[in-house]
């Protein structure tokens, strides 16, 4: 039985989304149980109204709620009994295999990092997300906003944890293909940090395919896309805006006149399929990768269907025992990188050779 801890009060609408999403998830996953964290009376009322399967739900009291606009340090210091922190504590104490919250992203990252700490060898956790790719594939991209400024070593660490996560969840893929997001594929292009990262990744045991440009993200040519949080977040928000624009433009064109409206009726099955394939709710659930515990962040403004998919993401990670596999893989990969660095330092300078 997989147990997930749920911050039931987090997000723009709290219980109105988390409870129906949780009930839908439990109906779909009979081998799962939930620890719903929040104000007990409100939770009991909402769960009863949703006809929740209480045999697989435990209510864990929490007297405080982290507001969506609250400063991360304030939430960390002043709200130790918040539903967000209590949910993460369940993972720390081994009562749950993963925690899910739709709450304040900055506060969730600060609390999760403070409570759970990072995997040995990983300096900073990254926000990772699976994006749709061609032929029904997915591509993991990180970082999506947790770390605006990164060193080359930290970007390499992101590549390692991203590769290990894909390997843990999709062992059938073999060694995941890792691409470094850049302004061109040539190794002479990019910032100094990107060039240094390219050299480090080229000397690693990862299946590094080289620099990639943004048009490759959805092609299925790579399994992991690595970027710093500044670039990654801009890419993510651009994607979200482009999808909304495309949906609105298609709708506008089909409503232009009677002929296009008739064409829309004929094309309805294909349009529904496209809408389902591009529905951002299906890819809701960003992973705080690099922590010593599984934490999944749901979009704060999503609906019950979107929250359901965030729970699914956490469930699959917990079921695959991804954390243990990531920790083992990270230790092995970083040991290889350390050995290569040592070999490089010990090589004699050309000028000193007689």
N, C-alpha and C positions, 0 to 999 in steps of 0.2 A: 504494500500500500504506500503510495506516494503522498506526502503531506506538504501542502503549500500554506504559507502564512500570508494573509491578505490584509493590506491596509484598507479596511472597508470605508474609512472616512475621507480618504484622499481623492483628489481630482476636483474638477469644476463643479460636479453635482453629487459627489459622494455616493451615498447609499442607493440613490436612484439608478446608478449605473453599475456599481460593484456587486450589489446583491443579485439582480437578474442575470448579470454576466456570470457570477459564481454558480448560480443554480443551473444555467444552461451548460456550464462546463461539467458539473457533477453528473448531469444526465448523460453526457457524452462519454465521460471517463469513469466507469464503475470502480476502477482500481485507484481512485484518488479520494483524499479527504482534505478539508480546509480548516484552518484556524482563522476565523474571522475576527479581526481586531478592531475595537471601537467602543462606542458608548453602548453598554449592554441593552438597555431598554429599547433604544432606537433600533438596534440590530435585531432583537427578538421580534419587534413589530414588523420590520421590513421583511425578514425571513419568513414569518408566518404568512404575510400577504402574498409572497412569491411561492408559497407551497414548497419550501425548501426541504430537501431530505436531511433532516436534523441528525439522523444516525451517523452521518459522515461530516458533521459540522460541529466544531467546538468554538464557543465564543470566549474570546480573551479580552477582558476589560482594559480600556485605555481612557484616561480622563481628559486628554488634550488632543488637539488637531493642529497640524502644521498648515498654515495658510499658504495659498498659492503664491503670494507675493512676499512671503516672509524671508528675511535674510538668512542664508544657510547657517551662519555662525550663531545667530539668535536661536534658531530651531535646535541646533546641536547643544547649546549651553543651557537654554531655559525651558525646553520642553522634553524632559527625559521620560515622561509618561505619555508621549504622543502615540497615536495609532501607528505612525510610520516607524518610530523607534522600537516600539514593542514588537511589531511584526518582524523587524530585522533581528531583534533579540531571540526570537524563536529559532532562527537559523543558527545563531551563535551558540545557543544552548542545545542544539541537536534535536529540537522538537519538530522542526520542519526542514525539508530538503531545499526549499527555495522561498523567497519572499517576493511579493508583487505589490506595486503601488502605482497609482495614477497621480500621486502628489507632486509637490514642488521638486523639480529635477535637481537643482542645486543643493537643497536640503537633504534629499535622498542620497545623493552622492557623498555629501559630507558625513552624514550619519553612518552610512554603510561602510565607508572607509574607516571611520573611527572605531566602529564596533567590530567589524570583521577583519580589518587589516588587509594588506595585499599579499599575494602569493610571493614566497621568497624569490628574489631576483627581479621582481617587477616593481618598478619605482612608482608608477601611477596607473590606476585603473582607466580603462577607456570605455566609451559608449559604443557598442557594436549593434548592428542591425542587419537582418537578412532582407535583401531587396530582390524583387522578381527579376528573372533573366529569361532568355529565350528558351524555347522547348521545355517549359515547365521547370527550369532549373532556378536556383537561387544563388545570390552572391552576397557574402558577408562583407560589410564595409565598416571600418573603424579608423580613427576615432571620429565621432559625430558631434563633438562639442565639449567634451570634458577637459581637454588640454589644448589651449590655443597655441601655446609655444611649446615645441618639443625638440629635444636633442635627437641626433641620429640614433643614439643608443636606445632611446625610448621608442622611436618609430620601429626599430628592429624588435623590441619587446612586444609591440602591438602585433607585428607580423607573426611572432611566435605564438602568442596566445590566440590570435585569430585562426591560425593554421591548426592549432591543437583542438580548438572548439569544433571546427568543421570536421576534423578527423574523428572526434568523439561522437558527433551526431550523425555523420555520414561516412562510416568506414568503407562503404562500397566505392567511394571516390578515389581511394588510394591516397597518395600524397597530395594534399590540396595545392593548387596552383596559386601563387601569391604574386600580386602585381602592385607596384608602387605608383600611386597617382602623381602625374607630372604634366608639364606643359608640352612634352614631346617624348618620344620613345628613346631617343639617343641618350647615351650616358653622359654626354657633355652638357646637357640641358638641365635647367632647374637651379634652385638655390644651392648654396654651399651645403646646407643640411641635407637636402635631397641627394646631392652627389655623394656625400659621405654615407648616407643610408644605403644607396645603391651599392657602394663598394662593400659595406658590411654584409648586406644580404647576399651579394654574389659569393661571398666566402663562407656562407652558412650552409647547413644541411637542409634548409628549406627548399621546396620546389619553387624557387624564385624564377619567374618568367621575364623579369625586367620591368622597365618603366611602361606604364600604360597611360592613355589619355582618357578623358571622361566619357568618350563615346563607346568605350569598351565595357563599362560597368554593367550594362544590361545584355551584353552579347553572349554571356556564358563561357567566354574564353578564359576567365580566371574564377577562382573560388573565393579568394580573399583580396580585398582592395584596401591598401594602407594609405592613410593620410593623417595630417595633424588635425586637431579639432577645429581650427579656423576654416581650413579648406573643406573638411568633411561636413561641417554644419551648413556652409553655404551651398554645397552640392545637394544636401538633403532638402533644404528649404526650396531650392530651385526646382528640384524634382517634384515636390509637393505642389508648387505653383504651376508647373507645366501641366501636370495631370488635371488640375482644376480648370486651367485654361482650355485644354483640349476637350474636356467634357462639356464645357459651356459652349465652345465653338461648334462642336458637332450637333448639340441640341439646337442651337440657333439656326444652323444651316437646314436642318430637317424641318424646322417650323417656318421657313421662309415663305412658302406658298402651298397651294393645294397639291401640286405635283410632288414636292419634296416631302409633304406630310404622308402622301400615299406611299412614297418610296420608303419612308421610315417604318411604316407598317410591315412592308415586305422584309425589311432588314432587321426587324425587331429581335429575332433569335440571335443574330450575330452581334447586335448592339448589347444585348443582355450578357452575352458571353464576354464581350470586351469589358463591360462594366464590372463584371465579377472578377476578371483577371486583374484589372487595375485598381480594384477597391482597396484603398489604403488600410482599411480596418483589418484585412487579412494579413497584413504585415506589421500590425501593431505589436509592440513589445520589444523595446530596446534592452540590450543586455549590458549590465555593468561588469565588464570583463576584466579579470586580473585580481578580483577580490577572493578572499578565502571563504567564499559562500556564494550561492547563486541569488542574484537580485535582478529582477526584471522591471523595467519602467514602462508603464502604459502611458499613452498620450493622455494628458489631463482633460482634453475636451472630447474624448471618444465617447461612443455610446456603449450599450451593453454588449453588442456584437463585437466591438473592438476590444473590450475588456476581456471577453471570452478568449480571443486569440492571444492576448498577453498571458493569460493563465495557461493556455496550451503551450506556449513557448517555454514557460517555466517548467511545466510538467515534463516535456520532452527532454529538457536539459537534465532534470533531476533523475528521470528514468534511465537515461544513458550514462549516469554517473559521470557526467562531463567534468565536474570539478576535479575529481581524483585523477582523471586521465590528463587534464590540462596541467595539473601540478607536476605529474610525472614527466610529461612531454617538455614542459618549460625547463625543468631541471636538466634534462638531457641536452636540449638545444642550447641553453646558455653555457653549459659546460663545454660544448664544442666551440662556441664563439670565444670563450675565455682562452681555450687552448690555442686557437688560431691567432688571437691577439698576442699571446705569449711567444709563439713561434715568430711572429713578425718582429717583435721587439728584440729577439735574440739573433736575428739575421744581421751579419756584419755590414756596415756601411760600405758602399762600393769604393769610396775614397781611401778606406783603411786596408783594402786588399792589396798585397804586394805581388 
